Amino acid sequence: MQMLHEILASIWTVWAVLVFGLIVGLLKLQPDIGMMAVIVAVFLAQLFVNGLHLVLVGVAAGAVVSIAILPISLFMLWRLRTRAN
């Protein structure tokens, strides 16, 4: 019985991640990324409440921040290079 519960829990987790990816993918098509950030934060909070380790939540938050900062810094570098010429 315990093994069946673990299998069902993993299936639901995969299903939740797929639905989350679909929702975030659709929200990414819109110009406003604020709602996407809210959805990601709520999803990570729900995974934490469900039993995900705080370290993994921190790693995911760090990855999101890193991915958000990278395009901004690259754009600023591109802008500085094009302005100098």
URTAJO-V568222 format. One line per field, one symbol per residue. psi: psi as a letter, one per 40 degrees, with the letter a starting at -180 (. if undefined). Layout:
psi=???
This chain:
psi=ddddddddddddddddddddddddddddeidheddddddddddddddddeeiiddddddddddddddddddddddddddddddd.
